[in-house]
Amino acid sequence: MIAATINFNAIAQITDDQFYQLCRENPDVKFERNAQGEIIIVSPTGGETGSYNSEINADFVIWNRQTKLGICFDSSTCFKLPSGANRSPDVSWIKQERCDALTPEQKQKFPPISPDFVLELMSPTDSLKQTQDKMQEYMNN
């Protein structure tokens, strides 16, 4: 993943609602936000990585349909983590009872919850260090 990070903190603090609106107004751009409030523009994946991600996501959906233990999410889902970061893991899963505790509005926007399970698929352009840091961020939350 080739990403660009933009720090607007010196001129403006972007609220959760403003970040949500930014994402809604720019549907062709995938944004994340780190715990420091910096906006991360994430490039789309290549065909090979996208195919792998689709297969892995399908495996989790099939498993979840059989077990009925929770809810699966794809890479388009953005979560508001307790640290303040907004992240979109490639595959994520949340226990049913934790999902049920969210309000309808929380479910509609970026759910303020850290997934119970995340999977990040590394593409050839991904940095191992950045991916490890991102996985640590999920575990910390």
C-alpha positions as CSV (number, residue, x, y, z in Angstrom):
1,M,0.0,0.0,0.0
2,I,1.4,3.4,-1.0
3,A,-0.1,5.9,1.4
4,A,0.2,9.7,1.9
5,T,-0.2,11.2,5.3
6,I,-1.4,14.8,5.7
7,N,-1.2,16.7,9.0
8,F,-3.8,19.4,9.3
9,N,-3.3,19.7,13.0
10,A,-1.5,23.0,12.8
11,I,-4.4,24.7,11.1
12,A,-7.5,22.7,12.2
13,Q,-8.6,19.8,14.3
14,I,-10.9,17.6,12.2
15,T,-13.8,16.3,14.3
16,D,-15.3,12.8,13.9
17,D,-18.3,14.3,12.0
18,Q,-16.0,16.3,9.7
19,F,-13.9,13.2,9.0
20,Y,-17.0,11.2,8.2
21,Q,-18.2,13.9,5.9
22,L,-14.8,14.1,4.2
23,C,-15.1,10.4,3.5
24,R,-18.7,10.7,2.2
25,E,-17.9,13.6,-0.1
26,N,-14.9,11.8,-1.6
27,P,-16.1,8.2,-2.2
28,D,-13.3,7.5,-4.7
29,V,-10.6,8.1,-2.1
30,K,-9.9,5.8,0.9
31,F,-9.1,7.7,4.0
32,E,-7.8,6.5,7.4
33,R,-6.8,8.7,10.3
34,N,-4.2,7.9,12.9
35,A,-4.3,8.5,16.7
36,Q,-2.5,11.8,16.2
37,G,-5.3,13.0,13.9
38,E,-3.3,12.9,10.7
39,I,-5.3,12.0,7.6
40,I,-3.9,9.0,5.6
41,I,-4.8,8.6,1.9
42,V,-4.5,4.9,1.0
43,S,-4.0,3.9,-2.5
44,P,-6.2,1.1,-4.1
45,T,-4.8,-2.4,-4.2
46,G,-3.6,-4.2,-7.3
47,G,-5.5,-7.0,-8.9
48,E,-3.5,-9.8,-7.3
49,T,-3.8,-8.4,-3.7
50,G,-7.5,-7.6,-4.3
51,S,-8.2,-11.2,-5.4
52,Y,-6.4,-12.6,-2.3
53,N,-8.3,-10.2,-0.1
54,S,-11.6,-11.2,-1.7
55,E,-10.9,-14.9,-1.1
56,I,-9.9,-14.4,2.5
57,N,-12.9,-12.3,3.2
58,A,-15.2,-15.0,1.6
59,D,-13.6,-17.6,3.9
60,F,-14.4,-15.6,7.0
61,V,-18.0,-14.9,5.8
62,I,-18.6,-18.6,5.2
63,W,-17.1,-19.5,8.6
64,N,-19.2,-16.8,10.3
65,R,-22.4,-18.0,8.6
66,Q,-21.7,-21.5,9.9
67,T,-20.9,-20.4,13.5
68,K,-23.2,-17.3,13.8
69,L,-20.9,-15.9,16.4
70,G,-20.6,-12.3,15.1
71,I,-20.4,-9.9,12.1
72,C,-17.8,-9.8,9.4
73,F,-16.7,-6.6,7.7
74,D,-14.8,-5.9,4.5
75,S,-12.0,-3.4,3.8
76,S,-14.4,-0.6,3.1
77,T,-15.5,-0.5,6.8
78,C,-13.9,2.2,8.8
79,F,-13.8,1.8,12.6
80,K,-13.3,4.6,15.2
81,L,-10.8,3.0,17.6
82,P,-10.6,4.1,21.3
83,S,-7.3,5.8,20.5
84,G,-9.1,8.2,18.2
85,A,-7.7,6.5,15.1
86,N,-10.0,5.6,12.2
87,R,-8.9,2.4,10.5
88,S,-10.2,0.1,7.8
89,P,-8.7,-3.4,8.1
90,D,-8.8,-5.7,5.1
91,V,-11.0,-8.2,7.0
92,S,-12.5,-7.7,10.4
93,W,-14.9,-9.5,12.7
94,I,-16.7,-8.5,15.9
95,K,-18.6,-10.7,18.4
96,Q,-22.3,-10.5,18.0
97,E,-23.0,-9.2,21.5
98,R,-20.5,-6.3,21.0
99,C,-22.2,-5.3,17.7
100,D,-25.6,-5.5,19.3
101,A,-24.5,-3.0,22.0
102,L,-23.9,-0.3,19.3
103,T,-26.7,2.2,18.6
104,P,-28.2,2.3,15.1
105,E,-26.4,5.7,14.5
106,Q,-23.1,4.1,15.6
107,K,-23.6,1.2,13.2
108,Q,-24.5,3.6,10.4
109,K,-21.4,5.8,10.6
110,F,-17.9,4.6,11.6
111,P,-18.6,2.2,14.5
112,P,-16.8,3.3,17.6
113,I,-15.4,-0.1,18.4
114,S,-12.2,-2.1,18.0
115,P,-12.7,-5.3,16.1
116,D,-12.1,-8.6,17.9
117,F,-10.2,-9.9,14.9
118,V,-8.4,-8.1,12.1
119,L,-6.5,-9.2,9.1
120,E,-4.2,-7.0,7.1
121,L,-3.1,-8.5,3.8
122,M,0.3,-7.1,2.8
123,S,0.7,-6.1,-0.8
124,P,4.1,-5.9,-2.5
125,T,4.4,-2.2,-1.8
126,D,3.6,-2.5,1.9
127,S,6.2,-1.8,4.5
128,L,6.6,-4.6,7.1
129,K,7.3,-2.0,9.9
130,Q,4.2,0.0,9.0
131,T,2.0,-3.1,8.9
132,Q,3.4,-4.3,12.2
133,D,2.7,-0.9,13.7
134,K,-0.8,-0.9,12.5
135,M,-1.4,-4.4,13.9
136,Q,0.0,-3.3,17.2
137,E,-2.4,-0.3,17.1
138,Y,-5.3,-2.8,16.8
139,M,-4.0,-4.9,19.6
140,N,-3.6,-1.8,21.9
141,N,-7.2,-0.9,21.2
